Amino acid sequence: MYKLKEIATNVYYVGVNDRQKTLFENLWPLPYGVSYNSYLILDEKTVLVDTVDICYSDIFLKKIGDALQGRPLDYLIVNHMEPDHAGSIRLLRQQYPDVRIVGNSKTFGMLEGFHAITDGLYEVKEGDVIDTGNRTLTFFMAPMVHWPEVMFTYDQREKILFSADAFGTYGTLDGGVIDAEMNVDCFWEEMIRYYANIVGKYGNPVQKALQKLAQLEVRQICSTHGPVWREHIAKAVDTYSRLSRYEGEEGVVIVYASMYGHTEQMAETVAFSLSENGIRNIVLHNASKSHSSYILKDVFKYKGLMVGSPTYSNQLFPELESVLGKIELREVKGRLFGYFGSYTWAGAAVKRLAAFGERMKWEEVGLPVEQKQGQTTGKYEECLALGKAMADKLKGL
Ligand code: FEO
């Protein structure tokens, strides 16, 4: 018999923790795991908000059965169809064949495609309301945050926003569920990483969704990943607001690749100069070692981006090029960009980095440094100057 966390009057947390997967979406590392959050409202009507990854359907269905205690499940609201949340819908339907599935027209196309479910549906549009007895649930469409069918559900009585992936983080819920009842320090960096990895391309849709939310009084945000936000709503919303506007804080991430250490020496020199000129937040990533998940996190976090690469078969170094592709895919805006590179007999990296910066429409800062073979005093000085130019720009000098 499960004792479930009541997060508001007659609203229960029925989500699960995943400490087994190593890669979210088979792509992004999960050193602290991830939670798949689901919420059950026990009103005159019973309502489940989202399901969980199919790997955890057994424990999930047991939790729901314990909470319902023989009552029927009247509604399943599907705020998001990605399988980490929608994976258990078919099994849930088998267990509760009369449950009405609430979604929008895009939800139902995916529901048929993933689960072959086409009946017992209840379609909602922007602003539609379901009355469950003692409360109303209102639906707001949030397309492309980060899938087209995404919607938010708002509990008017309890002022709860069920926000799908928005405001979510990597990291399991280790006992506590509500932010006010747990130490959430570890979640803030993971929120940025989650955003940069999963949502990052969709800044404008996130801004539109945030504008809708600004009209609502929200006392709790119930995302599909991570803590329920109650005490830190303002910080969670502000984080999303800044990230979706691509607003970086003062600091520089230096992403480099290096085969034998010569480009790395350039990166170290640039970093030294940044520090000497007053920049406190400096992060170096060796693209061959740092997972792109973390590099993207820091690219979203900081205003300055500096990239260094050796020339490799007349191209950029492959691991570095792969990271740049992920940055470009996310259409990161407004970065201050500096770059450098090395070669042995014919240089290509620097001109390819220049082209990358132009495609991104970023402001180029300082003079790029191109080094042939080992570091000379002249190239050392050029790297110092490049670092200083970035520092001065960030400081507004
Ligand atoms: Fe957590 Fe977009 O699924």
Residues whose N, C-alpha, C, O or C-beta is under 5 A from the ligand:
A	BS01	FEO	E82 D84 D165
